[in-house]
Amino acid sequence: MRTLVELFIRYIHLIAAIIWFGGVFFTTLIAMPICRQNLSAQDLLEIHNRFRHWIRLMINMLLLTGGIVIFIVAWNNNMKLESKYMIYSAVKFAAFGLMALFWGLFSSLYRKHLEVADPDSPISVPHHINVFGHLTLFSGLIVFALALLLKN
């Protein structure tokens, strides 16, 4: 039973990571650039706000299940964790924090830009806003690389 619960928690953690990172990837590089050409600022803002709620949920799920996974690893090792594991976990958590920070900056700046945009003119997103989206993706790749290091 304990193994089943452990696998379920890790599965939830993985699914939340895939939804968040995949959603950010899809939104930043595919959906929003295409939608900007065909939709008004109000429609883009509505899409972005819907997606933002899911991202908040995924961030909270990742934090909760990530903490549980660290506890499970400690429990399986009689509450003794190697220093290498703890260092990688701390670096992964810091990279996750950067990813969340960059996503928050991208999301809030993009939302503010859409709120003040003229509904009749084509949407042109400033370069500095897109940089935060790309930094989110880059830090996400670092998080996934550290997750692979932790697995081994």
DSSP file with accessible surface (Angstrom, degrees, kcal/mol):
  #  RESIDUE AA STRUCTURE BP1 BP2  ACC     N-H-->O    O-->H-N    N-H-->O    O-->H-N    TCO  KAPPA ALPHA  PHI   PSI    X-CA   Y-CA   Z-CA
    1    1 A M     >        0   0  174      0, 0.0     4,-2.2     0, 0.0     5,-0.2   0.000 360.0 360.0 360.0 -39.2    0.0    0.0    0.0
    2    2 A R  H  >  +     0   0  117      1,-0.2     4,-2.4     2,-0.2     5,-0.2   0.897 360.0  50.6 -62.8 -39.9    2.9    2.4    0.9
    3    3 A T  H  > S+     0   0   94      1,-0.2     4,-2.6     2,-0.2    -1,-0.2   0.897 108.6  52.3 -64.6 -39.5    4.4    1.8   -2.6
    4    4 A L  H  > S+     0   0  117      2,-0.2     4,-2.3     1,-0.2    -2,-0.2   0.922 110.7  46.7 -63.4 -43.5    1.1    2.6   -4.3
    5    5 A V  H  X S+     0   0   73     -4,-2.2     4,-2.5     2,-0.2     5,-0.2   0.920 112.2  51.4 -64.6 -42.4    0.7    5.9   -2.3
    6    6 A E  H  X S+     0   0   33     -4,-2.4     4,-2.3     1,-0.2    -2,-0.2   0.932 111.5  46.5 -61.2 -45.3    4.3    6.8   -3.2
    7    7 A L  H  X S+     0   0  104     -4,-2.6     4,-2.3     1,-0.2    -1,-0.2   0.885 111.0  52.9 -64.6 -38.2    3.7    6.2   -6.9
    8    8 A F  H  X S+     0   0  123     -4,-2.3     4,-2.6     2,-0.2    -2,-0.2   0.931 109.8  47.8 -63.9 -44.0    0.5    8.1   -6.8
    9    9 A I  H  X S+     0   0   28     -4,-2.5     4,-2.4     1,-0.2    -2,-0.2   0.926 113.8  47.1 -63.2 -44.9    2.2   11.2   -5.2
   10   10 A R  H  X S+     0   0   94     -4,-2.3     4,-2.5    -5,-0.2    -1,-0.2   0.880 111.2  52.5 -65.1 -35.6    5.0   11.0   -7.7
   11   11 A Y  H  X S+     0   0  138     -4,-2.3     4,-2.8     2,-0.2    -2,-0.2   0.935 109.6  47.7 -64.6 -46.2    2.5   10.6  -10.6
   12   12 A I  H  X S+     0   0   41     -4,-2.6     4,-2.5     2,-0.2    -2,-0.2   0.911 112.2  50.9 -60.6 -42.0    0.6   13.7   -9.4
   13   13 A H  H  X S+     0   0   36     -4,-2.4     4,-2.2     1,-0.2    -2,-0.2   0.934 112.4  46.0 -61.5 -45.6    3.9   15.7   -9.2
   14   14 A L  H  X S+     0   0   90     -4,-2.5     4,-2.5     2,-0.2    -2,-0.2   0.918 112.4  49.6 -65.3 -43.6    4.9   14.6  -12.7
   15   15 A I  H  X S+     0   0   58     -4,-2.8     4,-2.8     1,-0.2     5,-0.2   0.921 111.0  49.8 -63.7 -42.8    1.5   15.4  -14.2
   16   16 A A  H  X S+     0   0    3     -4,-2.5     4,-2.6    -5,-0.2     5,-0.2   0.908 111.5  49.6 -62.5 -40.0    1.4   18.9  -12.5
   17   17 A A  H  X S+     0   0   16     -4,-2.2     4,-2.7    -5,-0.2     5,-0.4   0.917 112.1  47.6 -65.1 -41.7    5.0   19.6  -13.9
   18   18 A I  H  X S+     0   0   89     -4,-2.5     4,-2.4     2,-0.2     5,-0.4   0.921 112.8  48.4 -66.6 -42.1    4.0   18.5  -17.4
   19   19 A I  H  X S+     0   0   75     -4,-2.8     4,-2.1    -5,-0.2    -2,-0.2   0.937 116.7  42.9 -63.8 -44.8    0.8   20.6  -17.3
   20   20 A W  H  X S+     0   0    4     -4,-2.6     4,-2.6    -5,-0.2     5,-0.2   0.980 121.1  37.6 -66.9 -55.7    2.7   23.7  -16.1
   21   21 A F  H  X S+     0   0   33     -4,-2.7     4,-2.7    -5,-0.2     5,-0.2   0.922 119.8  47.9 -65.1 -43.0    5.7   23.5  -18.2
   22   22 A G  H  X S+     0   0   36     -4,-2.4     4,-3.0    -5,-0.4     5,-0.2   0.900 112.5  49.9 -63.7 -39.2    3.8   22.3  -21.3
   23   23 A G  H  X S+     0   0   15     -4,-2.1     4,-2.8    -5,-0.4     5,-0.2   0.912 112.1  46.6 -65.9 -42.0    1.2   25.0  -20.8
   24   24 A V  H  X S+     0   0    0     -4,-2.6     4,-2.9    -5,-0.2     5,-0.3   0.928 114.4  48.5 -65.0 -43.6    3.9   27.7  -20.5
   25   25 A F  H  X S+     0   0   93     -4,-2.7     4,-2.4    -5,-0.2     5,-0.5   0.955 115.2  43.7 -60.0 -50.6    5.7   26.3  -23.6
   26   26 A F  H  X>S+     0   0  111     -4,-3.0     5,-2.8     1,-0.2     4,-1.8   0.923 118.2  44.3 -62.9 -44.0    2.5   26.1  -25.6
   27   27 A T  I  <>S+     0   0   11     -4,-2.8     5,-1.8    -5,-0.2    -2,-0.2   0.936 117.7  42.8 -67.6 -46.4    1.2   29.5  -24.5
   28   28 A T  I  <5S+     0   0    8     -4,-2.9    -2,-0.2    -5,-0.2    -1,-0.2   0.902 128.1  24.2 -69.8 -42.7    4.5   31.4  -24.9
   29   29 A L  I  <5S+     0   0   70     -4,-2.4    -3,-0.2    -5,-0.3    -2,-0.2   0.684 134.6  15.0-101.5 -18.9    5.8   30.0  -28.2
   30   30 A I  I  X5S+     0   0   67     -4,-1.8     4,-1.6    -5,-0.5     5,-0.2   0.744 118.3  40.7-121.1 -62.4    2.6   28.8  -30.1
   31   31 A A  I  ><S+     0   0   19     -5,-2.8     4,-3.3     1,-0.2     5,-0.2   0.939 113.9  44.3 -66.8 -53.5   -0.8   30.0  -28.9
   32   32 A M  H  ><S+     0   0    4     -5,-1.8     4,-2.3    -6,-0.3    -1,-0.2   0.904 112.3  51.0 -66.3 -40.3   -0.3   33.6  -28.0
   33   33 A P  H  > S+     0   0   43      0, 0.0     4,-0.6     0, 0.0    -1,-0.2   0.915 117.2  41.5 -61.4 -36.7    1.8   34.6  -31.1
   34   34 A I  H >X S+     0   0   93     -4,-1.6     3,-0.9     1,-0.2     4,-0.6   0.930 115.3  49.4 -73.2 -44.0   -0.9   33.0  -33.3
   35   35 A C  H >X S+     0   0   31     -4,-3.3     4,-2.7     1,-0.2     3,-0.8   0.816  99.6  66.9 -66.7 -29.7   -3.8   34.3  -31.4
   36   36 A R  H 3< S+     0   0   41     -4,-2.3    87,-0.7     1,-0.3    -1,-0.2   0.812  99.4  52.1 -60.1 -29.9   -2.4   37.9  -31.4
   37   37 A Q  H << S+     0   0  155     -3,-0.9    -1,-0.3    -4,-0.6    -2,-0.2   0.762 122.9  26.1 -76.3 -24.6   -2.9   38.0  -35.1
   38   38 A N  H << S+     0   0  124     -3,-0.8     2,-0.3    -4,-0.6    -2,-0.2   0.583 109.8  65.0-118.6 -14.6   -6.5   37.0  -35.0
   39   39 A L  S  < S-     0   0   61     -4,-2.7    84,-0.3    -5,-0.1     2,-0.1  -0.805  74.2-113.2-116.5 157.9   -8.1   38.0  -31.7
   40   40 A S     >  -     0   0   41     -2,-0.3     4,-2.3     1,-0.1     5,-0.2  -0.309  35.6-104.6 -78.5 169.1   -8.7   41.2  -29.9
   41   41 A A  H  > S+     0   0    2      1,-0.2     4,-2.4    78,-0.2     5,-0.2   0.875 120.9  54.5 -62.7 -36.8   -7.0   42.3  -26.7
   42   42 A Q  H  > S+     0   0  114      2,-0.2     4,-2.1     1,-0.2    -1,-0.2   0.904 108.7  47.6 -65.6 -41.0  -10.0   41.5  -24.6
   43   43 A D  H  > S+     0   0   71      2,-0.2     4,-2.3     1,-0.2    -2,-0.2   0.917 112.4  49.2 -65.9 -42.4  -10.2   37.9  -26.0
   44   44 A L  H  X S+     0   0    0     -4,-2.3     4,-2.7     1,-0.2    -2,-0.2   0.901 110.1  51.8 -62.7 -40.0   -6.5   37.4  -25.4
   45   45 A L  H  X S+     0   0   18     -4,-2.4     4,-2.6     2,-0.2    -2,-0.2   0.914 109.0  50.0 -64.2 -40.3   -6.9   38.7  -21.8
   46   46 A E  H  X S+     0   0   95     -4,-2.1     4,-2.0     2,-0.2    -2,-0.2   0.929 112.4  47.0 -65.1 -42.5   -9.7   36.3  -21.1
   47   47 A I  H  X S+     0   0   69     -4,-2.3     4,-2.3     1,-0.2    -2,-0.2   0.938 113.1  49.3 -62.7 -46.0   -7.7   33.3  -22.4
   48   48 A H  H  X S+     0   0    1     -4,-2.7     4,-2.5     1,-0.2    -2,-0.2   0.906 109.5  51.2 -62.2 -41.6   -4.7   34.4  -20.4
   49   49 A N  H  X S+     0   0   42     -4,-2.6     4,-1.4     2,-0.2    -1,-0.2   0.885 109.8  49.9 -65.8 -37.5   -6.7   34.8  -17.2
   50   50 A R  H  X S+     0   0  158     -4,-2.0     4,-1.2     1,-0.2    -1,-0.2   0.930 113.2  46.0 -64.6 -44.3   -8.2   31.3  -17.6
   51   51 A F  H  X S+     0   0   39     -4,-2.3     4,-2.1     1,-0.2    -2,-0.2   0.891 105.9  60.9 -65.6 -37.8   -4.8   29.8  -18.1
   52   52 A R  H  X S+     0   0   29     -4,-2.5     4,-2.2     1,-0.2    -1,-0.2   0.871 100.3  54.3 -59.9 -36.9   -3.3   31.8  -15.2
   53   53 A H  H  X S+     0   0  103     -4,-1.4     4,-1.8     1,-0.2    -1,-0.2   0.904 108.7  48.4 -65.7 -40.3   -5.7   30.1  -12.7
   54   54 A W  H  X S+     0   0  155     -4,-1.2     4,-2.4    -3,-0.2    -2,-0.2   0.894 109.6  53.1 -65.7 -38.7   -4.6   26.6  -13.9
   55   55 A I  H  X S+     0   0    1     -4,-2.1     4,-2.6     2,-0.2     5,-0.2   0.915 106.5  52.0 -64.5 -42.4   -1.0   27.6  -13.5
   56   56 A R  H  X S+     0   0  124     -4,-2.2     4,-2.1     1,-0.2    -1,-0.2   0.922 110.2  49.3 -58.9 -43.2   -1.5   28.8   -9.9
   57   57 A L  H  X S+     0   0   85     -4,-1.8     4,-2.4     1,-0.2    -2,-0.2   0.928 111.3  49.1 -61.9 -43.0   -3.1   25.5   -9.1
   58   58 A M  H  X S+     0   0   15     -4,-2.4     4,-2.6     2,-0.2    -2,-0.2   0.884 108.2  53.5 -66.5 -38.6   -0.2   23.6  -10.7
   59   59 A I  H  X S+     0   0   29     -4,-2.6     4,-2.3     2,-0.2    -1,-0.2   0.940 111.3  46.1 -61.2 -44.8    2.4   25.6   -8.8
   60   60 A N  H  X S+     0   0  104     -4,-2.1     4,-2.4    -5,-0.2    -2,-0.2   0.909 112.1  50.7 -65.6 -39.4    0.7   24.8   -5.5
   61   61 A M  H  X S+     0   0   60     -4,-2.4     4,-2.8     1,-0.2     5,-0.3   0.907 110.2  50.6 -63.6 -40.6    0.4   21.1   -6.5
   62   62 A L  H  X S+     0   0   11     -4,-2.6     4,-2.2     2,-0.2     5,-0.2   0.912 111.4  47.1 -64.6 -42.8    4.1   21.0   -7.4
   63   63 A L  H  X S+     0   0   75     -4,-2.3     4,-2.0    -5,-0.2    -2,-0.2   0.939 116.2  44.4 -64.4 -44.9    5.2   22.6   -4.1
   64   64 A L  H  X S+     0   0  110     -4,-2.4     4,-1.9     2,-0.2    -2,-0.2   0.964 118.6  40.4 -65.7 -51.7    3.0   20.3   -2.0
   65   65 A T  H  X S+     0   0    5     -4,-2.8     4,-2.5     1,-0.2    -1,-0.2   0.843 112.1  57.4 -70.5 -31.1    3.8   17.0   -3.8
   66   66 A G  H  X S+     0   0   17     -4,-2.2     4,-2.1    -5,-0.3    -1,-0.2   0.920 107.5  47.8 -63.6 -41.6    7.5   18.0   -4.1
   67   67 A G  H  X S+     0   0   44     -4,-2.0     4,-2.1    -5,-0.2    -2,-0.2   0.908 112.0  49.8 -63.9 -39.4    7.7   18.3   -0.3
   68   68 A I  H  X S+     0   0   61     -4,-1.9     4,-2.6     2,-0.2    -2,-0.2   0.905 108.2  53.5 -66.4 -38.4    5.9   15.0    0.1
   69   69 A V  H  X S+     0   0   20     -4,-2.5     4,-2.6     2,-0.2     5,-0.2   0.917 107.6  50.4 -64.3 -41.8    8.4   13.3   -2.3
   70   70 A I  H  X S+     0   0   63     -4,-2.1     4,-2.3     1,-0.2    -1,-0.2   0.928 111.6  48.8 -61.9 -41.1   11.4   14.6   -0.3
   71   71 A F  H  X S+     0   0  107     -4,-2.1     4,-2.8     2,-0.2    -2,-0.2   0.917 109.9  51.6 -63.8 -40.8    9.8   13.2    2.9
   72   72 A I  H  X S+     0   0   14     -4,-2.6     4,-2.6     2,-0.2    -2,-0.2   0.915 109.4  49.7 -62.3 -43.1    9.1    9.9    1.1
   73   73 A V  H  X S+     0   0   21     -4,-2.6     4,-1.0     1,-0.2    -1,-0.2   0.928 113.2  46.6 -62.3 -43.0   12.8    9.7    0.0
   74   74 A A  H ><>S+     0   0   10     -4,-2.3     5,-3.2    -5,-0.2     6,-0.6   0.918 111.8  51.2 -64.1 -41.8   13.9   10.4    3.6
   75   75 A W  H ><5S+     0   0  121     -4,-2.8     3,-1.4     1,-0.2    -2,-0.2   0.903 107.8  51.9 -63.0 -41.7   11.4    7.9    5.0
   76   76 A N  H 3<5S+     0   0   61     -4,-2.6    -1,-0.2     1,-0.3    -2,-0.2   0.717 111.5  48.6 -68.1 -19.6   12.7    5.2    2.6
   77   77 A N  T X<5S-     0   0   87     -4,-1.0     3,-1.1    -3,-0.6    -1,-0.3  -0.036 124.1 -99.7-108.7  29.2   16.2    5.9    3.8
   78   78 A N  T < 5S-     0   0  137     -3,-1.4    -3,-0.2     1,-0.2    -2,-0.1   0.880  77.4 -59.2  54.8  41.3   15.5    5.8    7.6
   79   79 A M  T 3 <S+     0   0  108     -5,-3.2     2,-0.5     1,-0.2    -1,-0.2   0.741 110.5 121.8  60.8  28.8   15.3    9.6    7.7
   80   80 A K    <   -     0   0  159     -3,-1.1     2,-0.4    -6,-0.6    -1,-0.2  -0.972  40.2-173.2-121.5 115.5   18.9    9.9    6.5
   81   81 A L        -     0   0   51     -2,-0.5     2,-0.1    -3,-0.1    -7,-0.0  -0.891  25.6-117.2-109.3 141.0   19.5   11.9    3.3
   82   82 A E     >  -     0   0  139     -2,-0.4     4,-2.0     1,-0.1     5,-0.2  -0.393  21.2-124.3 -69.4 150.2   22.8   12.2    1.5
   83   83 A S  H  > S+     0   0   93      1,-0.2     4,-2.6     2,-0.2     5,-0.2   0.879 112.0  57.5 -65.3 -34.5   24.2   15.7    1.2
   84   84 A K  H  > S+     0   0  124      1,-0.2     4,-2.4     2,-0.2    -1,-0.2   0.918 106.8  48.5 -61.1 -42.8   24.4   15.3   -2.6
   85   85 A Y  H  > S+     0   0   36      1,-0.2     4,-2.3     2,-0.2    -1,-0.2   0.911 112.2  48.3 -63.9 -42.5   20.6   14.7   -2.7
   86   86 A M  H  X S+     0   0   83     -4,-2.0     4,-2.4     2,-0.2    -2,-0.2   0.881 111.0  50.4 -68.6 -36.9   19.9   17.7   -0.4
   87   87 A I  H  X S+     0   0  104     -4,-2.6     4,-2.6     2,-0.2     5,-0.2   0.949 112.6  46.1 -65.5 -47.2   22.1   20.0   -2.5
   88   88 A Y  H  X S+     0   0   71     -4,-2.4     4,-2.6     1,-0.2    -2,-0.2   0.894 112.9  51.3 -62.0 -38.4   20.4   18.9   -5.7
   89   89 A S  H  X S+     0   0   11     -4,-2.3     4,-2.6    -5,-0.2    -1,-0.2   0.911 110.7  47.9 -64.6 -41.9   17.0   19.4   -4.1
   90   90 A A  H  X S+     0   0   63     -4,-2.4     4,-2.4     2,-0.2    -2,-0.2   0.917 113.5  46.8 -66.4 -41.3   17.9   22.9   -2.9
   91   91 A V  H  X S+     0   0   71     -4,-2.6     4,-2.7     2,-0.2    -2,-0.2   0.906 112.6  50.5 -67.0 -39.3   19.2   23.9   -6.3
   92   92 A K  H  X S+     0   0   46     -4,-2.6     4,-2.6    -5,-0.2    -2,-0.2   0.923 110.6  49.2 -63.5 -42.1   16.1   22.4   -7.9
   93   93 A F  H  X S+     0   0  134     -4,-2.6     4,-2.4     2,-0.2    -2,-0.2   0.907 111.2  49.5 -64.7 -39.6   13.9   24.3   -5.5
   94   94 A A  H  X S+     0   0   58     -4,-2.4     4,-2.4     2,-0.2    -2,-0.2   0.920 111.9  48.0 -65.0 -42.7   15.8   27.5   -6.3
   95   95 A A  H  X S+     0   0   10     -4,-2.7     4,-2.5     2,-0.2    -2,-0.2   0.891 111.0  51.6 -65.1 -37.1   15.4   26.9  -10.0
   96   96 A F  H  X S+     0   0   24     -4,-2.6     4,-2.7     2,-0.2    -2,-0.2   0.909 108.5  51.7 -63.9 -40.9   11.7   26.2   -9.5
   97   97 A G  H  X S+     0   0   37     -4,-2.4     4,-2.5     2,-0.2    -2,-0.2   0.910 110.4  48.1 -62.4 -41.6   11.4   29.5   -7.6
   98   98 A L  H  X S+     0   0   86     -4,-2.4     4,-3.1     2,-0.2     5,-0.2   0.906 110.5  52.0 -63.7 -40.9   13.1   31.4  -10.4
   99   99 A M  H  X S+     0   0    5     -4,-2.5     4,-2.5     1,-0.2    -2,-0.2   0.932 111.7  45.8 -61.1 -45.0   10.7   29.7  -12.9
  100  100 A A  H  X S+     0   0   25     -4,-2.7     4,-2.6     2,-0.2    -1,-0.2   0.893 113.3  50.6 -65.5 -39.0    7.7   30.7  -10.8
  101  101 A L  H  X S+     0   0   95     -4,-2.5     4,-2.6     2,-0.2    -2,-0.2   0.948 111.9  46.2 -63.8 -47.7    9.1   34.3  -10.5
  102  102 A F  H  X S+     0   0   38     -4,-3.1     4,-2.7     1,-0.2    -2,-0.2   0.898 113.3  49.7 -63.5 -39.1    9.7   34.6  -14.2
  103  103 A W  H  X S+     0   0   10     -4,-2.5     4,-3.2    -5,-0.2     5,-0.2   0.925 110.4  50.6 -64.8 -42.6    6.3   33.2  -15.0
  104  104 A G  H  X S+     0   0   35     -4,-2.6     4,-2.6     2,-0.2     5,-0.3   0.912 112.6  46.1 -61.1 -42.8    4.7   35.7  -12.5
  105  105 A L  H  X S+     0   0   62     -4,-2.6     4,-2.5     2,-0.2     5,-0.3   0.937 115.0  46.8 -65.4 -44.8    6.5   38.6  -14.1
  106  106 A F  H  X S+     0   0    4     -4,-2.7     4,-2.7    -5,-0.2     5,-0.3   0.949 114.7  47.0 -60.4 -48.3    5.6   37.4  -17.6
  107  107 A S  H  X S+     0   0    5     -4,-3.2     4,-2.5     1,-0.2    -2,-0.2   0.926 115.5  43.2 -62.7 -46.2    2.0   36.9  -16.6
  108  108 A S  H  X S+     0   0   43     -4,-2.6     4,-2.6    -5,-0.2    -1,-0.2   0.921 116.7  45.9 -70.7 -41.5    1.5   40.2  -14.8
  109  109 A L  H  X S+     0   0   57     -4,-2.5     4,-2.4    -5,-0.3    -2,-0.2   0.908 114.7  48.4 -66.7 -39.6    3.3   42.3  -17.4
  110  110 A Y  H  X S+     0   0    1     -4,-2.7     4,-2.3    -5,-0.3    -2,-0.2   0.926 112.4  48.8 -65.0 -43.2    1.4   40.5  -20.3
  111  111 A R  H  X S+     0   0   49     -4,-2.5     4,-2.2    -5,-0.3    -2,-0.2   0.933 112.0  48.1 -62.2 -45.7   -1.9   41.0  -18.5
  112  112 A K  H  X S+     0   0  112     -4,-2.6     4,-1.5     1,-0.2    -1,-0.2   0.898 110.4  52.7 -62.2 -39.2   -1.2   44.7  -17.9
  113  113 A H  H  X S+     0   0   45     -4,-2.4     4,-0.7     1,-0.2    -1,-0.2   0.909 111.2  46.0 -63.0 -41.2   -0.2   45.2  -21.5
  114  114 A L  H  < S+     0   0    0     -4,-2.3     3,-0.4     1,-0.2    -1,-0.2   0.846 107.7  57.8 -70.7 -33.1   -3.4   43.6  -22.7
  115  115 A E  H  < S+     0   0   88     -4,-2.2    -1,-0.2     1,-0.2    -2,-0.2   0.843 114.5  36.3 -65.7 -34.5   -5.5   45.7  -20.3
  116  116 A V  H  < S+     0   0  123     -4,-1.5    -1,-0.2    -5,-0.2    -2,-0.2   0.479  92.8 115.5 -97.9  -2.0   -4.2   49.0  -21.7
  117  117 A A  S  < S-     0   0   25     -4,-0.7     6,-0.1    -3,-0.4   -75,-0.0  -0.361  75.8-107.6 -70.7 147.3   -4.0   47.9  -25.3
  118  118 A D    >   -     0   0   85      1,-0.1     3,-0.7     4,-0.1   -77,-0.2  -0.595  23.5-141.9 -72.3 124.8   -6.2   49.5  -27.9
  119  119 A P  T 3  S+     0   0   77      0, 0.0   -78,-0.2     0, 0.0    -1,-0.1   0.757  96.7  49.8 -63.6 -22.8   -8.9   47.0  -28.9
  120  120 A D  T 3  S+     0   0  148    -80,-0.1    -2,-0.0     2,-0.1    -3,-0.0   0.698  97.9  75.9 -91.4 -18.2   -8.8   48.1  -32.5
  121  121 A S  S <  S-     0   0   51     -3,-0.7   -80,-0.2     1,-0.1     3,-0.0  -0.588  92.3 -93.7 -94.2 155.9   -5.1   47.9  -33.2
  122  122 A P        -     0   0  116      0, 0.0     2,-0.5     0, 0.0    -4,-0.1  -0.349  45.1-108.5 -64.5 147.4   -3.0   44.8  -33.7
  123  123 A I        +     0   0   19    -87,-0.7     2,-0.5   -84,-0.3    -9,-0.0  -0.647  37.0 179.2 -82.2 125.7   -1.4   43.4  -30.5
  124  124 A S        -     0   0   93     -2,-0.5    -3,-0.0    -3,-0.0    -1,-0.0  -0.976  16.0-150.6-127.5 114.4    2.4   43.9  -30.4
  125  125 A V        -     0   0   13     -2,-0.5     5,-0.1     1,-0.1   -15,-0.1  -0.734  23.5-114.6 -88.5 128.9    4.0   42.6  -27.2
  126  126 A P    >>  -     0   0   44      0, 0.0     4,-1.4     0, 0.0     3,-0.9  -0.247  23.2-117.3 -60.2 152.1    7.2   44.4  -26.1
  127  127 A H  H 3> S+     0   0  147      1,-0.2     4,-1.9     2,-0.2    -2,-0.0   0.850 109.9  61.4 -60.2 -38.8   10.4   42.4  -26.2
  128  128 A H  H 3> S+     0   0  105      1,-0.2     4,-1.0     2,-0.2    -1,-0.2   0.809 102.6  52.4 -64.9 -25.5   11.0   42.6  -22.4
  129  129 A I  H <> S+     0   0    5     -3,-0.9     4,-1.2     1,-0.2     3,-0.4   0.928 108.5  49.4 -73.3 -44.0    7.7   40.8  -21.7
  130  130 A N  H  X S+     0   0   32     -4,-1.4     4,-2.2     1,-0.2    -2,-0.2   0.827 101.7  64.4 -64.1 -30.1    8.6   37.9  -24.0
  131  131 A V  H  X S+     0   0   53     -4,-1.9     4,-2.7     1,-0.2    -1,-0.2   0.914  99.7  52.2 -60.3 -40.4   12.0   37.6  -22.4
  132  132 A F  H  X S+     0   0   47     -4,-1.0     4,-1.9    -3,-0.4    -1,-0.2   0.878 107.7  52.1 -66.4 -34.0   10.4   36.6  -19.1
  133  133 A G  H  X S+     0   0    0     -4,-1.2     4,-1.8     2,-0.2    -1,-0.2   0.928 111.9  45.7 -64.6 -42.2    8.4   33.9  -20.9
  134  134 A H  H  X S+     0   0   91     -4,-2.2     4,-2.5     1,-0.2    -2,-0.2   0.870 110.3  53.5 -70.6 -35.5   11.6   32.5  -22.4
  135  135 A L  H  X S+     0   0   59     -4,-2.7     4,-2.6     2,-0.2     5,-0.2   0.860 105.7  55.3 -65.2 -34.3   13.4   32.7  -19.1
  136  136 A T  H  X S+     0   0    0     -4,-1.9     4,-1.9    -5,-0.2    -2,-0.2   0.937 109.8  45.6 -60.8 -45.7   10.5   30.7  -17.6
  137  137 A L  H  X S+     0   0   15     -4,-1.8     4,-1.9     2,-0.2    -2,-0.2   0.914 112.6  50.3 -65.6 -42.1   11.1   28.0  -20.2
  138  138 A F  H  X S+     0   0  130     -4,-2.5     4,-1.7     1,-0.2    -2,-0.2   0.938 112.0  46.3 -63.5 -45.7   14.9   28.0  -19.7
  139  139 A S  H  X S+     0   0    6     -4,-2.6     4,-2.2     1,-0.2    -1,-0.2   0.854 108.8  57.8 -67.6 -29.8   14.6   27.7  -15.9
  140  140 A G  H  X S+     0   0    0     -4,-1.9     4,-2.4    -5,-0.2    -1,-0.2   0.895 103.6  51.9 -64.6 -38.4   12.0   24.9  -16.4
  141  141 A L  H  X S+     0   0  102     -4,-1.9     4,-2.3     2,-0.2    -1,-0.2   0.889 108.2  51.7 -64.7 -37.0   14.5   23.0  -18.4
  142  142 A I  H  X S+     0   0   65     -4,-1.7     4,-2.5     2,-0.2    -2,-0.2   0.919 108.3  51.7 -64.2 -42.0   17.0   23.4  -15.6
  143  143 A V  H  X S+     0   0   18     -4,-2.2     4,-2.2     1,-0.2    -2,-0.2   0.929 110.7  47.6 -60.5 -44.6   14.4   22.1  -13.1
  144  144 A F  H  X S+     0   0   69     -4,-2.4     4,-2.0     2,-0.2    -1,-0.2   0.895 110.6  51.7 -65.2 -38.8   13.8   19.0  -15.3
  145  145 A A  H  X S+     0   0   52     -4,-2.3     4,-1.9     1,-0.2    -2,-0.2   0.924 111.2  47.6 -63.2 -41.8   17.5   18.4  -15.6
  146  146 A L  H  X S+     0   0   18     -4,-2.5     4,-2.2     1,-0.2    -1,-0.2   0.858 107.6  56.5 -67.7 -33.8   17.9   18.5  -11.8
  147  147 A A  H  X S+     0   0   31     -4,-2.2     4,-1.6     1,-0.2    -1,-0.2   0.901 106.5  50.0 -63.4 -38.3   14.9   16.2  -11.5
  148  148 A L  H  X S+     0   0  114     -4,-2.0     4,-1.2     1,-0.2    -2,-0.2   0.883 109.6  51.0 -66.8 -37.6   16.7   13.7  -13.6
  149  149 A L  H  < S+     0   0   82     -4,-1.9    -2,-0.2     1,-0.2    -1,-0.2   0.883 109.7  50.5 -65.1 -37.9   19.9   14.0  -11.5
  150  150 A L  H  < S+     0   0   27     -4,-2.2    -1,-0.2     1,-0.2    -2,-0.2   0.823 103.8  59.3 -68.4 -31.6   17.8   13.4   -8.3
  151  151 A K  H  <        0   0  170     -4,-1.6    -1,-0.2    -5,-0.2    -2,-0.2   0.853 360.0 360.0 -67.6 -32.5   16.3   10.3   -9.8
  152  152 A N     <        0   0  167     -4,-1.2    -3,-0.0    -3,-0.2    -4,-0.0  -0.310 360.0 360.0 -85.1 360.0   19.6    8.6  -10.3
